[in-house]
Amino acid sequence: MNTLKTFVLFILLTLSNLVYAGQVNINTADAEILANELSGVGQSKAEAIVSYRHQHGPYQQIEDLANVKGIGMAIIEKNKEKITLE
């Protein structure tokens, strides 16, 4: 019975991490989080995302990331489910 409780707890924790995993607010995340969570975005692209945000204000829509040098629609599409604006 104890093994069953441990297994159920493990499953619940795993599922809750999957639901949370990858939700990145591009208007508040720092470069380290962006680089770690977004596919195809390394440290330099992540820094460019943050720099653009500081210069131009918050992103109004996810597609605004295409204005950042080195970020194209392929990267945006690959990460669309992970990105939030709020």
Protein Blocks (a to p, Z undefined) as FASTA:
>chain_A
ZZmmmmmmmmmmmmmmmmmgopacfklpcfklmmmmpghiafklmmmmmmmmmmnopafb
fklmmmpghiafklmmmmmmmpcfZZ
